[in-house]
């Protein structure tokens, strides 16, 4: 991204770190907090902060008119995937979880094809899909150890939601403000998991887990969205999604450095294949006019 401003680069790096952090924080938090309770604890405080802002901006009525679409979007993008990721990390390392999330762009390509939004895939995109899927097979096949098959399935289901969510947002929530949708998402998710949270409150929380829960709410859940919207304004929505390729690397580094997680053969070989495959598969074909030489 050679033409990005210094502010754009700072926002990009900041978001890469912020959204690479939750896997470490979730892994620490689920030691003492149940997955459903954790989802509530990371969304309820953000909802309390954002709702008054949305009310002051007069966006409540517009959001209520689209409540059905918002409920579907929340279920697909936040409410269910965040539970699956938290549940999966009870038995998976934070680094492996973050790396599995890297397949979201690959799933997005499949969903686009199923929905008829993309034209026929060219050879490069097909190669990218094959390479990416080979990387997933290495990540899963080499790192699965008996009981870890279920949590890996949970994380993979979450990636489907992460890939489908933006499509639903674009097709059903157009015209609503980003802040309003985020606030509504936090409210819906917090309300959905409140019964579980109040019946599964931990008897004791260590300082480490308490700090992780607070950081999870303040950082990836609240600050992350604000930085993401600022990044979109600075460099546009398409290039902003490139941060997807940075988050898993941050998750891997944090898992190894902070929690002492091992770098397995599956991670060392599979992760680069997933990234390369995702870049190839999601790169759009250039129009013919763009391929023609220009006068110098």
Secondary structure, 3 states (H helix, E strand, C coil): CCCCCHHHHHHHHHHHHHHHHHHHHHHHHCCCCCHHHHHHHHHHHHHHHHHHHHHHCCCHHHHHHCHHHHHHHHHHHHHHHHHHHHHHCCCCCHHHHHHHHCCHHHHHHHHHHHCCCCCCCCHHHHHHHHHHHHHHHHHHHHHCCCCHHHHHHHHHHHHHHHHHHHHHHHHHCCCCCHHHHHHHHHHHHHHHHHHHHHHCCCCCCCHHHHHHHHHHHHHHHHHHHHHHHHHHHHHCHHHHHHHHHHHHHHHHHHHHHHHCCCCCHHHHHHHHHHHHHHHHHHCCCCCHHHHCCCCC
